[in-house]
Amino acid sequence: MATAESILFSRIRGKLGDLVFWQNWNNAISLRSYNGSPAYPNSTGQQYVQTALTWASAQWATLSQALRDQWELYAQTVETRKPFGRSALTGRTAFIQVFSLARFLYLRFGYYSGLSFTPPSKTGFLPSVFVEAIPYTGPPPAGIQLKYTNFSSEDIRSYRVRSDVYSIARNRIEGPFNYSSGGSGIISANSSSTVNINLSAGDIGKVVFYRNSFISRYEPLRLGLKQVTRHVITAP
């Protein structure tokens, strides 16, 4: 990995040619190739994402200073690992991450209406859910199956979004994912659940990826770590 140490690179922001520079919450300068058009423009899912982010940001502005201070304390327990070392979230970032997903699920499925904004009483992320790609057992002609295992004492809600279909040679992706294609379910404490997803016969032998997000079923809400799973599309 290259490291830029000049004054120029410590302050650069915005679009330069086909590259976009910005400072992320870890205070590192991030760089990405610019794509002028979103993967799924004006889809219902994309509109829900934008609406949910705007809503969550607006709710942060309504919080008392006491609540903001409590979110700051919680955020310091959400430690992540980045290329530049360990870091914790800010209170605002932690709040928006939690409530933008909750609001998205409200818009998409009607979950999480009438929320309070109480910070989590437990520290850190939700306990990790183990996600497996297992053989498809659903109806013809083809599909994939996910298995979720929750080893914790908390009920956890999952939300999954799928990628496009790729050739069998594709082993990993970072995106895009189609937010209009998602599904959600509950993984009860100390239990497993499976989901069969029916797909096209023309996609047999190809691969599809799912990004799995996790959030508490009950308040106070906190998030789990996202996981991306790779699935080979097969006949039952």
C-alpha positions as CSV (number, residue, x, y, z in Angstrom):
1,M,0.0,0.0,0.0
2,A,1.3,3.5,-0.9
3,T,1.3,6.2,1.8
4,A,1.1,9.9,0.9
5,E,2.7,12.1,3.5
6,S,2.8,15.5,1.8
7,I,0.7,18.6,2.9
8,L,-1.1,18.4,-0.5
9,F,-2.4,14.9,0.2
10,S,-3.3,15.6,3.8
11,R,-5.8,18.3,2.6
12,I,-7.0,17.2,-0.8
13,R,-10.8,16.8,-1.2
14,G,-13.3,16.6,-4.0
15,K,-13.1,15.4,-7.6
16,L,-9.9,15.6,-9.7
17,G,-10.3,14.2,-13.2
18,D,-11.9,10.8,-12.8
19,L,-10.8,10.4,-9.1
20,V,-12.7,11.4,-6.0
21,F,-10.8,12.3,-2.7
22,W,-12.5,12.5,0.7
23,Q,-11.6,12.2,4.4
24,N,-13.4,9.4,6.1
25,W,-14.4,9.0,9.7
26,N,-11.0,7.4,10.4
27,N,-9.3,10.7,9.3
28,A,-7.7,8.9,6.4
29,I,-7.8,10.3,2.9
30,S,-9.8,7.9,0.7
31,L,-9.6,7.7,-3.0
32,R,-12.0,6.2,-5.5
33,S,-12.5,6.1,-9.2
34,Y,-15.5,8.3,-10.1
35,N,-18.5,6.6,-11.7
36,G,-20.9,9.3,-12.8
37,S,-24.0,7.1,-12.7
38,P,-25.3,5.0,-9.8
39,A,-25.6,1.3,-10.4
40,Y,-29.4,1.3,-9.8
41,P,-30.5,4.9,-10.5
42,N,-33.9,6.0,-9.1
43,S,-34.8,2.5,-7.9
44,T,-37.1,2.2,-4.9
45,G,-34.3,0.8,-2.8
46,Q,-31.9,3.6,-3.6
47,Q,-34.6,6.2,-2.8
48,Y,-35.2,4.5,0.5
49,V,-31.4,4.6,1.3
50,Q,-31.2,8.3,0.5
51,T,-34.3,9.1,2.5
52,A,-33.1,7.0,5.5
53,L,-29.7,8.7,5.6
54,T,-31.3,12.2,5.5
55,W,-33.8,11.2,8.2
56,A,-31.1,9.8,10.5
57,S,-28.9,12.9,10.1
58,A,-31.9,15.1,10.9
59,Q,-32.7,13.1,14.1
60,W,-29.2,13.6,15.4
61,A,-29.7,17.3,15.2
62,T,-32.7,17.0,17.5
63,L,-30.8,15.2,20.3
64,S,-30.1,16.8,23.6
65,Q,-26.4,17.3,24.5
66,A,-26.8,14.7,27.2
67,L,-27.9,12.1,24.7
68,R,-25.1,13.0,22.3
69,D,-22.6,12.6,25.0
70,Q,-24.0,9.1,25.7
71,W,-23.7,8.2,22.0
72,E,-20.1,9.5,22.1
73,L,-19.3,7.2,25.0
74,Y,-20.9,4.2,23.2
75,A,-19.1,4.9,20.0
76,Q,-15.7,4.7,21.7
77,T,-16.5,1.0,22.4
78,V,-17.1,0.2,18.7
79,E,-13.5,-0.4,17.7
80,T,-12.7,-1.1,14.1
81,R,-9.5,-2.1,12.3
82,K,-8.3,0.1,9.4
83,P,-5.1,0.2,7.3
84,F,-3.9,3.0,9.6
85,G,-4.6,1.2,12.8
86,R,-7.4,0.8,15.3
87,S,-10.1,3.5,15.5
88,A,-13.4,4.1,17.1
89,L,-16.5,5.8,15.6
90,T,-17.8,9.2,16.5
91,G,-21.1,9.4,18.3
92,R,-22.7,11.0,15.3
93,T,-21.4,8.3,12.9
94,A,-22.5,5.5,15.2
95,F,-26.0,7.0,15.6
96,I,-26.5,7.6,11.8
97,Q,-25.3,4.0,11.0
98,V,-27.8,2.5,13.4
99,F,-30.8,4.6,12.6
100,S,-30.3,4.9,8.9
101,L,-30.6,1.1,8.7
102,A,-33.5,1.1,11.1
103,R,-35.3,3.7,9.0
104,F,-34.5,1.9,5.8
105,L,-36.1,-1.2,7.2
106,Y,-39.1,0.8,8.3
107,L,-39.6,2.2,4.8
108,R,-39.0,-1.2,3.2
109,F,-40.9,-3.5,5.5
110,G,-42.6,-1.4,8.2
111,Y,-40.2,-2.5,11.0
112,Y,-38.9,-0.2,13.8
113,S,-41.7,2.4,14.0
114,G,-41.8,4.8,16.9
115,L,-38.1,4.4,17.9
116,S,-36.5,6.1,20.8
117,F,-32.9,7.2,20.4
118,T,-31.4,5.7,23.6
119,P,-27.8,4.6,23.1
120,P,-27.1,0.8,23.4
121,S,-26.7,-0.4,27.0
122,K,-24.1,-3.0,25.8
123,T,-20.7,-2.0,24.4
124,G,-19.4,-2.7,20.9
125,F,-21.0,-4.4,17.9
126,L,-23.7,-7.1,18.1
127,P,-22.3,-10.6,18.5
128,S,-21.3,-11.9,15.1
129,V,-23.8,-14.1,13.2
130,F,-22.2,-17.0,11.3
131,V,-23.4,-17.0,7.7
132,E,-23.0,-20.0,5.4
133,A,-23.7,-20.7,1.7
134,I,-25.3,-24.2,1.8
135,P,-26.9,-26.3,-1.0
136,Y,-30.2,-25.0,-2.4
137,T,-33.3,-27.0,-1.4
138,G,-36.0,-24.7,-2.7
139,P,-38.4,-25.1,-5.6
140,P,-37.2,-25.5,-9.3
141,P,-35.7,-24.3,-11.4
142,A,-32.6,-22.9,-9.4
143,G,-31.5,-20.8,-6.5
144,I,-29.2,-20.4,-3.5
145,Q,-29.6,-20.9,0.2
146,L,-28.2,-19.0,3.2
147,K,-27.9,-20.3,6.7
148,Y,-27.7,-17.9,9.7
149,T,-26.5,-19.1,13.1
150,N,-26.8,-16.9,16.1
151,F,-24.7,-18.1,19.1
152,S,-25.7,-15.1,21.3
153,S,-28.4,-14.5,23.8
154,E,-29.9,-11.7,21.7
155,D,-32.5,-11.8,18.9
156,I,-31.0,-10.3,15.8
157,R,-32.6,-9.1,12.6
158,S,-30.8,-9.7,9.3
159,Y,-31.1,-7.8,6.1
160,R,-29.6,-9.0,2.9
161,V,-29.1,-7.4,-0.6
162,R,-27.9,-9.2,-3.7
163,S,-25.4,-8.4,-6.4
164,D,-25.7,-9.0,-10.1
165,V,-25.0,-12.5,-11.4
166,Y,-21.4,-13.2,-12.4
167,S,-19.4,-16.0,-14.0
168,I,-18.1,-18.8,-11.8
169,A,-14.7,-17.2,-12.0
170,R,-15.7,-14.3,-9.8
171,N,-14.6,-14.9,-6.2
172,R,-15.3,-11.6,-4.5
173,I,-16.9,-8.2,-4.9
174,E,-17.3,-4.9,-3.0
175,G,-20.4,-3.9,-4.9
176,P,-22.7,-2.8,-6.3
177,F,-25.7,-4.4,-4.4
178,N,-29.3,-3.9,-5.4
179,Y,-31.2,-2.5,-2.4
180,S,-34.5,-3.2,-4.1
181,S,-33.8,-7.0,-4.0
182,G,-33.4,-7.4,-0.3
183,G,-35.0,-9.6,2.3
184,S,-35.1,-9.6,6.0
185,G,-35.6,-12.2,8.8
186,I,-35.1,-12.8,12.5
187,I,-32.4,-15.1,13.9
188,S,-33.5,-15.9,17.4
189,A,-31.1,-16.2,20.2
190,N,-29.0,-19.4,20.2
191,S,-30.6,-20.7,17.0
192,S,-30.2,-21.1,13.3
193,S,-32.4,-20.3,10.4
194,T,-32.2,-20.9,6.6
195,V,-33.4,-18.9,3.6
196,N,-33.9,-20.4,0.1
197,I,-33.9,-17.8,-2.7
198,N,-35.3,-18.9,-6.1
199,L,-33.4,-17.7,-9.2
200,S,-33.5,-18.2,-12.9
201,A,-32.6,-21.5,-14.6
202,G,-30.4,-19.5,-17.0
203,D,-28.1,-18.6,-14.1
204,I,-27.3,-22.2,-13.1
205,G,-23.5,-22.6,-12.6
206,K,-23.0,-18.8,-12.1
207,V,-22.4,-17.0,-8.8
208,V,-24.2,-14.3,-6.9
209,F,-23.1,-12.4,-3.8
210,Y,-25.2,-11.3,-0.8
211,R,-24.2,-8.6,1.7
212,N,-25.7,-9.4,5.0
213,S,-26.4,-6.7,7.6
214,F,-27.4,-7.2,11.2
215,I,-29.3,-5.0,13.8
216,S,-30.9,-5.7,17.2
217,R,-34.4,-6.9,17.1
218,Y,-35.3,-4.9,20.1
219,E,-34.2,-1.5,21.5
220,P,-31.8,-0.1,22.3
221,L,-30.5,-0.8,18.8
222,R,-26.9,-1.6,17.8
223,L,-25.4,-3.0,14.6
224,G,-23.4,-6.2,13.8
225,L,-20.6,-6.5,11.4
226,K,-21.6,-6.9,7.7
227,Q,-20.7,-10.1,5.9
228,V,-20.6,-10.8,2.1
229,T,-21.3,-14.4,1.1
230,R,-20.6,-16.0,-2.3
231,H,-23.2,-18.5,-3.7
232,V,-23.1,-20.9,-6.7
233,I,-26.5,-21.0,-8.3
234,T,-27.7,-24.6,-8.6
235,A,-30.8,-26.7,-9.3
236,P,-32.5,-28.2,-6.3
